[in-house]
Amino acid sequence: MKTIKLLLAFALSATLFTSCYTEVIVDDIVVDEPSISLYQLLGSYELWYVDINETIGYGSTPFLQKAFTLSFRNGVLFANNNLVGIGSTGNGYGIAVADYDAYKMILDVYHDVDGFSTFDVFQANNNTIELYNPNNDTSYFLKGYQRSQFDYDFVFYDNIHYFLQEYEAWEKTYTSTFGAINEFDNENFLQFLAGGNDSEFRSSQDVSGTSVSNLYWDYTGVYGVGKVNGNAYLKTLTLDYDFFNNEYFELTVINDGKIELYHPNSETVYEFVGKGYIQYLKIANTKNKKASSEKMRKERKNKVENPRVNSRG
């Protein structure tokens, strides 16, 4: 993660957009003509945030559905498809995923996995463009930022649900000596599954050190991640264990590969380390890399909760 706190400095951005068109009088008729090309417009921002919750339509364009940001750089399209490393991977641009061509107000994308897509491009407001895919009648909205203005941490913490899915498993590496004995003490591995209903988890009581490929998953259930009022960096995690009720935790990210789970009922602290990082790359069917179609961002409304009062100092 890369901490950048500046956000929404759009004076220059507004100038770029409002000057995209100039009025030209032809035979006494006022005609809007572009003063900069679409190619220049796409390159005027270093990052375009894919605001997935603003999508209109029932279709799906896979490479847009899984990207957090896009960058148009001299005919090469870059994307931040993962939260692990966001802000540092590719100097903040992410990874190269496609070639593109922009002409008039049409964008053609030649994705390395998903193939060819074409879009009509419209200006939605001063810092937002609409990419309309006529083949599936669906529009995606992209908001422009410079890297120095973009809050990578906000994107990371606002999408923790997907961060948990970016490892094949999470292995428990620490249990505090304080705290009451409880059923969750026996769980040594967790897995958060992408695809399907996008809210399934599995747990295993196999001994620490077991390779991910050899894990036996004792239980499969559903999970939920919630926000906490007044603290953007603290989340809640609820694991639905039918046989001993829900397990509720306060979730803190220590780094890109380690999380802390605080269990208020027992006042026990656990640490889990990610195993088997899954990079959503442009190359499919490669060892240790998940197929791009398995992870798709969806519109989400995170539940807001207040953490339980605890006695930690």
N, C-alpha and C positions, 0 to 999 in steps of 0.2 A: 504494500500500500504506500502511497505517496501523499503526504499531507499537504494539501494546498487549500487555503482558506478563502482566497479571493473568489468572488462569484458575481456574475451579472454586471460587468462593466461594459456596457453596450453602446457607448457614444460613437465609437468608430464603426461598430457593427451596424448601427442604424444608418449611418452615412452610406455604407456599402450597399445596403438593401434599397434605401430610398432613391439611390442614384442608379439603380439597375435599369430604369426606363426613363426615356426622355420623350417629350411631346414634339412631334413633327407634324406640320400642317401640309397636307397633300390635297390639292383641289378643294380647299376650304374645309377639309375634314381633319380633325385632330386624331393622329395615330400615335399610339405608344410604341416606341422602338427601343430595344435593349441597348443601353450604353456600355454594358460589359457583357461578355459572353457567359453562357451557362458554365463553361469550363472554368472561367475565372471566378464565377460566383461560388462554385463548389470548393474551389481552392482558397477562398477568402477567409475561411475558418479552418483552424487546424483540427478541430474535433466537431463532429456532429453527433449529439446525443439522441439515440433512438427512443423517443417517448412512447413506449409500447402501450401505455394506458390510453393514448389518444388515437389508436388505430381505428379506422372506420372500414367496415366490410367484414365478410365472413371467410374470405380467402386467406392464404398464407404464403409468404415469400420466405423460404427457410433461412437464407443468410441474414435477412433483416430481423427475423423473429428471434434469432439467437445472439444478435450483436447488442452490446451496450453502447458502443460508439463506433462511428465510421470516420475515416479520413480519406480524402481524395487528393492524391499526391502524384502529379505528373503521369496520369494514366494508370496508376496502380491504386487499388482500393485496399486500405488497411482497416482492421477491425479489432476491437477489444471484445472478444467472445468470452473471456474468463475474468473472474474477479480476483483470483490468485494472480498477483503480479500487476494488477491494473495500476497505471501511473508510472510503472518502470519498464514493463515489456515494450520493446521497440521505442524507447524514449517517450512512452506515453501514448504512442499511436496504436500499439498492439501489433498484430501480425499481418502480413500481406495475404489476402484471400482471393483477389480477383483483379482483372483488368477492366477498364471502363472507357467508354467514349461518350462525349457530351457535345451535342450540336442542337442549334435552335433551342427549344425547351424540352429536349428528349435526352434521357440518360439510358445508355445501353451498358449492361454489366455482364461480363463473362466470368462467372464464378468457377473456381477450380474444382468444386465438388457439385454444386447445384446447377451448373450450366448457365444458359443464357436467360436474362430477364431484361425487359424494357419498361421504362417508366416515363410518364408525362410529369414534368416538374412545374410546380406552382409556388409562388410566394404566399405564405400564409400570414406572416406579419414580419416585423423588423428583423427578427433573428430566427425565423422558422420557415422551413420549406416543406412542401407536401410532395411525396413520391407516390404517384398513382400508377398502379399496375393494371393496365386494361385487360390483361389475360385472366385475372381473378377478381377484378372489380374491387380492389382493396387499396386503401391509402395509408401510408405511414408518414408520421410527422417527425422531422429532424430539427433539433435546436442547435444553433451554432455557437461554439465557444473557441477561444484561444486556450492553449494548454495552461498558460499562466493564470487563467481565470476559472479553470474548471476544477470543481471540488470532487476529486477522485474518491475521497473518503466518504462523502455523502452517497455516491453511487454504490460503493462497497457495502456500507451499512444498511442502505435502503433495500438491498437485494441479498441479504444474508441467506435467505432460503436457497438461493442458487449456489452460494459459496459452499454450503454444506454438501452439495452434490458433486463438487469438483474433486473429490477423492473417492477411491474405491471403497475405503473403509476408514474409520477413526478408531485408533487403538488407545485404550486407557493407559496412561503412563504414570499417573500420580493419584493417590487418594490421601486426603489429609488424615492426620492422626486424631484430630478432634472431630466431633460429630457422632451421632448415634448410629449404631448398626442398622442397616436397612436393606431391603431387597435389591436395590440397584447396585449395591456393593458387588454383586455377583456378575454384573454385566461388564465384559471387558472390551467389546467391540460394538460399534454402531455403524450403520450404513444408511445413507439418505439417497433414495432412488429418484432418478430423473425419468421423465416420460410418464405415460399413463395418467393417473390422477395427480401426479406431481407432489404427493404428500405422504408417500409410504416410507417407512423406515424398517430396518431389520436390526436385530441385536443378537450377539453371540456371547456365550460364557466360556469359549475356548481360552486356553491359557495364553497369557501374554507372550508375544514372540511368534505366534502362529502366523504363517504367511497368509495373505489375503485369499489366495487361490485354494487354500486348504480349510478355510473357515466353514464351520457348520452353523447356519443361522437358526437359532432356537425359536425366534419369534419374529413375526411380521405384523406391523400395525400402522397406524397413521400418526403423523406428527404435525405440529403447528408452531410457527415462529411469530411472536408478537412484539410490538413496539412498547416502549416505556415512556410515559409522559415526562418531558423535561430532561431526558438523557438519550441523545441520538446514538450513543455508542453502547448502550446496554439493551439487550434483547431478552425475551423470554422464550423458552423452549418447552413444549409440552409433548411428552411421549405417551401415547394411549396404550397402556398395558391392561388388557381386559382382566387378566387373572389377578393382578394386584393394583388395580385402579391406575389412574394417570400419574405420571411422574412429572413434576413441575420443576424447572430450573431457571436460574438467571444465567444467561449466556453472555460471556465476554470473549472477544477475539484477542488473543495474546499476540499472534503474528499470522502470516499467511498460511501457516501449517499447524497451528496449535490453538485450541480453544479451552476455556475454563467453564465448567458447569458447577454452579453453586446450588445445592439442594436445600431449600429453606426448611423443609420438614425435619430433616436430620441435622441441618447445619454442617453438612459435609461438602468439601470442595474436591472436585475431580478435574484432572487435565487429560485431554485427548489430543493425540497427534495424528495428522492425516497420513494415510498410506496409499500409495498408488495414485499419484496426481493424474487427473484426466484433462488433457489439453484439447479444447475444441478447435482443432486445426483445420487447415484447408485440405489436408491429405486424409483420405478415408482408408479404412482397412489396414491400418498400421498398428503394430504391436504397441499396447499401452496407450492408445489414443482412441477415444470414443467416437463413433460415427456421428456426424454433425446432426443428423435427424433426431438423435435421442434427446437432445436438450433444446427445448423451445421455451422462450420466455412467454409468460401469459399475464393477462391483466390480473393483478393481485391487490387485495385490500387487507393489509395486515391488521390484525387485532391489536388494539392498544390496551396494555395492562399496566398496573402499578406493581412493582416488586414487593414482595412481602417484607415486613420489617424484620431485620435480623440483628444478631448481636455481634457481628464482626466489627472489630475495632477500627 
